[in-house]
Amino acid sequence: MFKRTLSAILAAVMLISVTACGNTESGETNGTTAATEAATEEKIVETENEEYVVVIDKNDEGAVSAAERMTWQMKKVCGTDIKVIDQAEGRYVREIVLGKTNRGNKIDTSKLIRDEFEIKTVGDKIFIDGATADGLYGGVVKFLADCTDEKGLKIENNFAYKDTFEYPVKKLTIEGNDISEYTVYYPEDADEFVKAAAEDIAYYIEEATGVKIPVKTGTPEGLYIAIETIASDKEFDDSFSVKSENGSVTISGHANLGAVYGAYDFLEQFVGVRYITNDLDYIKPADEINITDANYDEAPLITYRILHHYGYRETVPSGIAVKNKSNRDIKWAGNHCHTFDELDGDYSTQAENQPCLTSDEVFEFMLANAKKKLEEYPDADIISISHNDNENFCQCENCLASYEKYGGRVSGTMIEFVNRMSDELVKDYPNIKIHTFAYQSTQNPPEGIIARDNIVVQFCPIYNCFNHPFTHECPGNEDFSEEVEAWSKIAKEIQIWDYSYQWDLDGTPYPTMGYTEVVGNYQLFVENNVSYVFNNNDYQLNNGEFIALHSYLLTKVMWDPYLTEEEYYGYMQDFIAGFYGDGWESIYNAIMTVENNYDRCVIVDNKTPAENMMHMYMKSYIDDVLALMADGRLKTDTAFKFANADVVMAQYEWIKLDIVFNQLYKSEDPADNALVQEMCRDLYNKFGKYGLKFIDSLDHLDISEIEEFDRIPSKWMSLISEIYDKKEASAEEIS
């Protein structure tokens, strides 16, 4: 999270030269170590040509993570395995001691702050420890970087190294006034969101500079940063202004969350704070920041900005959604997704079919149920009356004639149906809006009908290509611009259900983050009266296809679809630096390698074999991407960030394995088949370790439940489904 300035005190007396990462010419210890070892009854394990071992307390999770990093990188760089033992397993002459153990000469961590660490040698022993688990891990990373090479381990005798923590912003002033002179103010009647935002201003200033400033309510005095809320005549108004005068700053926001968004935007624009995830913030390093002319106004072009990603789903004080100015929700009457199965009772079969939309009997039945929903939710702004998730529309004589009347489009009959519902519901609920989908069979706009003014059409481009902007003339997008423009003429208010990722390739880093694609789509939305975007960016997974990065970038574009290319990629780089640590540039280059090379049309329809859509197309450069990812992992400085890089590495290994599978599996040599299946097992184990799952799998199944890995990874979804179906069938037989 923070920049570190590392200083080392090196006393160059003698190198401990190691072959096999651990052998010295002498097994002697210095007097201090010998005295310490003699004080214990444990026997020192000695061999003629003894190697170093890593000593940890295996009950210490931080030490376990640090040891895992050490063994992985020693194998990677030195080509050597190094043994890890628990502190209770005996004592070796040559030990690398990580964290707090029962060994003597341990590092005094009470003198360390934040994530600082120390490294030192005492005789043939090496000690590494930190003030925190991240500090210990950072010490291991530094040790590996400076004290290992392809020949093994080498470190100077009497080596001493202390990491010195420094706050990322060395000096912060507002119009020349030092930040220590300021107080944060918020209104006495402020709600929990405004109060949390005020406290967070002080919190992030301290995180950036180390300066703690007070937070108060009441009338601002002296030099201040104040939040004030002002009334708005709009139902939802997220706009805000930031004004500076006489050295003080006032952040004014309209109704709802406007003032709160302004507070976090001020920190982002002027202090360099980046809100990465709920668990991680990043502050851009700077020698000096002097805030001048902090005068600007902001208002979103899209009123409702919903992101379907873990962490963004609920609006809570200090939550990632609020910090990134997303998650402006509205009040629904009941469910707002495929509601026919709730409203039509016996007129469809468990949502497997659509009810007859030209039947008066069906209409009256659903109207009564819609009224019941509104009675249950008296504060609702909108009710959804939307068709089931299938294309099985009624084929009766009346429905077929209705489809034909509207240009052969089912969507016309759907609009006619909700228009009738509107005419009846507004009699008792004059301000209610009615939501419906333009989805699958109803995606194409009808001819010869206009929706009532209170009808909200949510356009769902599920069959489009998300690797190109919707304005691109590829097979998936050639008609999109005309469709959304036509819908904007049929309905007064348009919403978008944006998928923006490849369903067939859940768990792999699919290329959907290019500036032209993302920004181009959202500019098209706002230019066609789109007021609401629900981005289905994370329906199944929490950590697939750079999902956290993609979500972060989407929040920026949903707020401002006219971001410049420089701004967009600047946000991307900031996120990667915070999320992946010191190896961020290699990981960024890996992403851009995919983005710059993958120009194929990919349609999100679950119909085209995934390996033909993406993986084989990446064959020419996947090795370059893997090499960049490996370099990024080597440079990460905390266990958390290393694990983040590990997850994406596994996803790229999935792509590589799909390619290898197609090249080797079912060859004439049985050894090839066995090799590929073993590679599949190894990758599946990694996915289990990192918590990666597959679309439609209810739980990540244990490796023992799959007997043969004779399918490529992109087909494991169906393999898991088969196992789950067999379990269900077996349970039914027993019952």
N, C-alpha and C positions, 0 to 999 in steps of 0.2 A: 504493500500500500504506500509506503513512504520510501523516499530516496535515502540511501545510506552513504555516508562517507566513511570509507574504510582506511584505517591507519594501522601499520604494522611495525613492531619493534623486532628487528631481525638481528640476532647475534650469530654471525657466521663463524662457527667454530668447526663443526664437522657435519657432513651429510650422513644421514642414515639411508644407505642405499639398499633398495629392496628388489629382489627378484621374486617372482610369484607374489608380488604385492606384500612382502613382509619379512624377508630374511635379512639379518644383519650378520656381520662377521663375528660379533661377540654376543654372548648371552648375558653379559653382566648388567646389573642395574646400578644406579648411583646409590650413595649411602642412605639418602632419605627413603628411597623406594625399598631398599633392602631392609631397613629398620621397620618400615611399615609392614612388609610382608612377613618378617620374622615375628611380628606381634600377633599374627593369626595362626590358628592351628591348621588352616587349610594348606594342603600341599601345593606347591607351585608345580604346574605341569611343565615338564621340560622335554624337548626332543633334540636330537643332534642338529637338525637344520630347521629350527622352528620358524613358522610363519606367524604373521600378525593375526589376531582375532579381534572381532568387534565385541565389546562387552556392554550390555545394557541391562536395565531392569525390565524384564518382559511384561511387567504389569503397567509400564509407563507407555501409553499410546504414542506420545510424542517421540520417545526414544525408538519405538518400534518403527515408526514412519521414517525417522532419520536413518536407521540401520538399513531399511529396505532401499532407500535412495543410495546409500553407500554401496551396498552389494550390487545393485543394478548398474551403477556407473563404473565401479571397478571392473565388472565383467565387460561392460561396453568399451571402456577406454583401455584398460590394461589386458583384457582378455583372460582375466583370472577370477576364480571364485574365492571369496573370503568368508570365513566362518563367523557366524553370529552366535554368541553364547549368553546365557543368563548369568548375572553376577554370582549366583549360587553354584554354578557348575564347576568351580575351581578357578585357579589363577594361572595365567600364562606370563612368561617373561615379557613378551611383546604384545601389548594390548592397545587398542584404540577404544578409549572409554567415552561413551556417549551419554550425556545426561547425568543424573544423580544415581550413583551406585555406592556399594560398600567399599570401593577402592579409596586408598589414601590419596593425598595431594589433589583432591578434587577442586574445581574452580569455585570461587566464592561468587555466586550469582546475586547475592544481596546488593552488590555494588553495581549491578547492571540495571538499566532502565529499558522500558518498552521492549523491542525485539533485539536488543544488543546481544552479542555473544563473545566468547573468548575461545582461543585455541592455544594450547601450550604443550611442550614436551617436558617430561621428567624422566631422564634416563631413556630407556627404550619404550616408555609408555607415552601415548598421545591422549590428551584430554580435550574434549570439545563439549561446551555447554552454553546455554543461553538463558536469558531472563524468562523466556516463554518457550513453548513448543516450537513456534515459528522461528524464534531466535536460534534454538538448537539446530533446527533444520537448515537455517541460513548459514550457520557455522559449518555444517557438513558440506554444503554446496561450495562455500569458499575454500574449504580444505581440499575438496576434490579438484577444484579448478586450479589451485596454486601448487598442490603437492602431489599430483599424479600426472603421469603421461603414459605413452604406449609401453614404456619400459617397466612401469610399476610405480611404487610409492617412493617419494624422496622428500625429506624434510630436514631442516637444519637442527642440530642439537641446541638445546636451550632456546627453542623457538617460543616466542610469545606474541600473540596477535589479539588485539581488542577492537571490536567493532564499535564505532561511535555513532549513535543515533543523532540525526539532525532533522528538524521539522522541514517539510518540503518548501514552505515559503519563508524565506529568511527575514523579510521585512514587509509589512502591510500597512499602508497609510491611505487615508481618504482626504484628498485635496491637501496633502502634506501633513495631516495630523495623524500621529501614531495611533494604531488601532487600540492600544491599551487605554486611551482616553475616552473610549466610547461605551455607551450603554444601549442595550436592546430594549425597546418598549413595545407593548402590545395592549389593546383595549381591555379595560376591566371586565367587560361583558363578553369577551371573546370566547368562542367555542373551543373544543379540544384540539381541532385542527390548527387554528391560528396560534394557540398557545404552544403546541408542539413545534410549529414552524419557527416561532420566536426563539424557543430553546435550541432548536437546531442551528439557527444562525450563530449563536454563541458557541455551540458545540463544534461546528465545522471551522470557525475561526480559530478555536483552540487547537483543533487537530492540524490545521494548516500552519499555525505560527507558534503554538505553545502559550499564547496569551489568553488568559481567562477573563472574560468580560461579564459584567452583571446583566441579568434579565429582570425587568420590572414592568408593572402595569401603571396606568395613569398617564398624565400629561408629560410628554417628553421634555427633558431639560438638558442643557449643556450640549455636548456632541452626542449624537444618537443615530441609531438605525431603528426606525419605527415602522411597525405594520399597522395600517388602518383599514377598516372595512367600510365600504360605502354602498348605498342602495343602488339597485338597478331595476329598470322597468321590464327587463327580460326575465322569462322563466328560468333560463339557464344562461349565465353570463360568466365566462371564465377569463374575461379580459382583466388586465392589470396595468399599472404604470409604476415606474421607478423614477423618482425625482430627487435631485440633490440641490441643496441650497445652504450656503454658509457653512459648508463642511459636513452637514448632516444629510441623511438619506431617509426618504419616506417611501414606503412600498404600499401602494393603494390598490385594493382589489375590489371588484364588484361582488355581487351575490355569489353564494356557494363557495367555491374554492379559489376564486380569482386571486385574493390576497395571498393565499398559501402558495399557489403556483408562482406568484411574483417573488416570494421570499426565496424559494429554491432556485428560481431562475437567476436572481441576483447573485447568489453564491456560485452558480455555475458560470455566469458571464464574467464576474469580476474576481472571484477567489480561485477559480480553476477547479471546483469540485465536480466530479463525475459520479453519478449514482448508478453503480454497475449492477448490483443485485441487492436483495434484502440483507445479505450478509457481507457485502463488500462495497466500499466506496474507494475512489481514487482521487487524489489531489495532485494536480500537475505541478511539478517542481518549478520554482521561480526564485531568483535572487531577490527581486524587489517588485512589489506591486503597489502602484499609487493609483487609487481609483479617482478619476476625474470625469466630470461631465456625465455622471450616471443619470441620464435623462432619456427615457424611451418608453414607448407604449407597446403592448403586445395583446393580440386577440387571435384565437384560433380560427381557421377557415372551416374546420369541421367541428360541429358543436359537440357531438358525442363520439368519443374515441375509446373504444373498448378493445383490449388486447387479451386474448385467451391464452395466457401463459402463466405458469406457476409464479406466484408472487404479485401478479398484476390483477388477480381476479377479485380482490376485495379492496375497497377504499378504506384504509385505516390511517390514523395519524402517523407520520414518519414512515409510511410504507413506500415501497419502490414505485407504485403506480402514481401516488401523489407527487413524489419528487420529480418524476419524469413527465408530469402533466398529462396523464392518461386516466382512463377509467371513469369518465363522466357518464354515469348511468341514468336511466329513467325508470319510472315506476310502472311495471307491467301488471296486468291482471292475469295472474297465473303464469303458466309456461309461455314462452314466446318462440318455441321451436316445434314445428310439426304438430299442431294442436288438434287436427281433425280427430285423431284417435281419442282425444279427451272429450270433444264436443259432439261427436256423431254417434256415440253409443253403439247400437247394433248394426249400423249402416256400413261398416267396413269390418274386415276380419283382422283384429289385432294389428291394425296399422299396416297390413300387408296389401291392402287395396285402397282406392279412393272411393268415397261415397258418390252417389249420383248427384251432380250439382244442378241438374234441371228438375229435380223432384221437389214439389212443394212440401211433401211430408218430411223429407230430409231437412229442408230449410227451416221449417217450423221447429223441428226437434233441436237443431243446432242453435237456433235463435234463443230458445228457452234456456239452453245450457250456457250460452254466452252471457245472458242476463244474470244467471246464478253466479258466474265467475265475477262479474262486476259487483254483485252484492257482497261477495266474499272479500273483495279488494276495493273498498269505497274510495281510497286515495289514489287509485290507479289513473295514470295519464293515457294509457294505451292498452289495448287488448289485441292479442295475436289470433288471427283466424287463418291458419296456414295449412297447406295440404301435407299428407303423410310423406315419408321419405321413400318414395318409390314412383314409378312411372305407369302404374296400373290404373289409368283413368277409365271411367265408365265408358262402355261402348254401346250403350242403348241408342235407339233411334233418335231420341230427343237430344242427347249429348252430342252425337255425331253431327247432327244438323247445327247445333250451337257452335261447335268447333269450326265448321265450314263457314258460318256466318262471319266469323272474325278472322278470316284469311287462313283457315285450316289450323288455327292455333288454339290449344287448350287454354292458354293464358287469357284469352278473351272471355271464355266461359267462367274462369276463376275471378276475373275482375267484375263480371256481371254479378256473380254470387256475392262477393263482399260489398258491392255497391248496394245490393238489396239489404244486406245486413246493416250497413251504415244507415240507410233510410229508416230502419226500424229502431236501432239503438239510440240514435241522436234524439229521439222523442223523449227518452228518460235521462239520457246522458249527453247533453248538447255539446260538451267539450271533449268527448272521448275521441281518440284516434284509433284506427284499425290498421293493424300490421298484417301484411301477407307476403309470401315469397314469390319471386320470379326465379324458379329453381328447377333444374332438370327439364321436364316436359313443358314447364311454364316459363322457361328462361327467355324464349323468343317473344318479342313484343307483339301484341295483337294489332289488328286493323279495325277501325270503325268503332272504337269505344274509348271513353275517357273516365278515369277513376274519379270518385268524389274527392273533394278537397281534403277531407280528413283521412283518406286512405294513404298509408305509407307502404310503398313497395320496396322490399329488400331484394336487391338483385344479387344473385349468387353465381358467379362465373366459375363453376366447378369444372367445366370441360375446357377451360382455357389453358394456354401455355404460360407458365410462370417464370420461364427462363428468358422471356422477352417482354418488353412493355406491351400492354394491351393494344397499343397503337401500331404494333409491328405486324406486318402482313405475312405472318407465318400461319400454317394451317389452323392452329388453335385460336388465333386472335384476329383473323382477317375481317370478321364481321362485328367484333366487340364494340368498337367506337360507335358504329351505327346503332347497335342494340341499346347501349346505355343512353345515347342521345334520344332514341325513340322513346324509351321508358321515361326520360325526363320530360317529354311532352305529354305523356299519358297520365303521369302522376305528379302532383304538386310537390311531394316530398319523396326523395329517393334515399334509401340506405344501401350499403354494400356489405355483403358477407364475403370477406376476402380470405382466400385459402393460403396463398403465397408460399406454399411449400409442397414437396412431392410426396404424396401419400404412399406410393409404392416403395419409397426409399426411406421410410422412417428409420432412424438410427444411423444414417450416413450424412455427411456434410454436403448436402445438395446445394448447388450454386444459385442462390436467390437473393444475393445482397448487392448486386451491381447498382450503381447510382442511376443509370438510365432507366433500368427496369422499375425500381422501387419508386423513385421520384416521379417518373413519367406516369405511372398508374395513378398516383394520388393527385397529380395535377389534372388528369382526365376526370377524376371523381368530382373535384371541387368546381370544375368548369361545367358540370352537368347537374348542379343543384343537389349534390350529395351532402346530407346533413349529419350522417351517422355512419361510422365504419366499425364493424365487428371483425377483428382480424383473428381468424382461426389458426393462429400460428403454432399452437401447441395442444392439439386435441388429445393426443395419445402419450406424448413423451415429455419428460422434463429436461433431458440432456441430449437430444438428437440434433444433428445438423447445425451446430453452432446456434442452438435455439436461443440462448441468453443474449448473444450478440445481435442476432436478427431482431429479437424483441426490442432491444435497446434502440436500434436504428429506426425501427418502425415508430417508436414513440416520438422521435425527433421529426420524422416526416409527417406523421399524422397531425402534429402541431403546426408545422410549417412545410407544406408540400413544395415550396419554392426555395428550399435550401440550395445553396451553391454546391457544386461538386467538391470544392475545397472544404467546405464546412462538413459535408457528408463524410468524406473519407477522414477528415480530422477527428470526428466523433468515433469512427471505426477504430482508428489508431489509438485513441485515448482508452477506449473500452478494452482493447486487446492488451495494452500496456498494464492496465489495472488487473485484468482477469488472469493473464498468463505470465506476468512478471517480466524478468529481465530478458527472457527469450522471445519477447513479443514480436520483434521485427521478423524473425524467421517464420513465425506462425502467420503473421500478416502476409508475408510473401507467399506462403503456401496457399492461403485463401485467394490471393490475387492471381496466382498461377491458374487455379481452377476457373475463376471468374473470366480471366482474359482468354482462356483457351476453349472453354465450353460454350459453343454457340448453337447448340442443337435445339430444335423445338421439342419441348417435353410437355405432353398434355396430361393433366391430372385426372385420369379417368379410370385408373385401376384396370385397364384392359390390355395395355401393351407390356410385354415382359420387361421387367426392370433392367435385366442385364443387357438388353438390347437398347434401352433408352439412354443409359448413362455410363454404366461401368465399362463396357467395351470401348465406348467412345473416349474414355479417359486413359486408355491403355498406353498411349504414347508419352504421357507425362506424369503418370501416377508415381513412378519411382522418384522423380524430382520432388514431388509434393511430400512424399514420405521422408526424404532426406532433410527437407526443410523442417518438418515437424520434429524429427529426431534432434536436430540442432536446437530447436526451441526448447525441447524438454531438458536438454543438458544444461541450459542456462537458467531455468526457473529456480527461484530462491526460497519457496515455501512448499510444504507438503500439499497444501490446498491448491496452489497454482500448478504444481507438478501433476496432481490428480486431474485437474482440468485438461491439461495437455495430454495426459494419458488417455482420457476418454475420446478425444478427437483422433488421436493416433489410432486407437482401436477402430474407429469408424472408417478411417482411410485404409486400414488393413483389411476391413471388410470388402472395400472396393477392389483392392489388389487381389484378395482371395477369390472373388467372383471371376476375375480375369484368369487367374491361375487355374481355377477349377475348369473353366471352359477349355483351357489349353491342355491340361494333363488328365483330367478324370475320364474314365472309360477308354483309356489308351490300352494298347496291347500288353503293356507291362503292369502286372498287378502291384508292383512296388509304387508306381505313380499313384494308383488309386488309394493305397494305404497311406501314402504321404499326404495327399490332399485331405483325406478324412481326419488325419491327426491334426493338421493345420486348422481344420474346422472345429475340432474339439477344443484346441487351445484358444481360438478366438471366442468360442461360445463361453468358455470359462472366464475370459476377460470381461465379456458383457455382463456376466453374473456378478463379477467383482465390482464393476463400476455402476451397477444398478441400471444398465441399459435394458430396455424392453422392446418388444415388437408390437406393431399395431395389431389390435384385436386379441392379443394374449392377455388374459385376465391377470395372470401372475407369471413371474419369471420362473419357469420350471427348472428343477434341479437337473444337472448334467446327466445324472444316472437314468433319467427317464427317456433319453434319446439313445437308442442302441446303435444306429448307423448314421453317420453324417455323409449321406450320398446325395445331398442336394447343396446347391450354392447357398451362401448366407442369405441372399435376397429371397430365397424360397423357404427359409426356416419358419416364417410366419405360418405358412400352410402346414408345415410339419408340427408346429406347436398346436395348431388348431385341431389337427387329427388326433393328437394325444389327448387334448382336452375333450374332444367328442367321444373318444373311447372311454374316458373316465365317466362322462355323463351317462353313456349307454350302460356301462357296468353298474353304476349306482341305481339306474332305473330297474335293471334286472334284479338287483338285490332287494329293492323295495317291493 
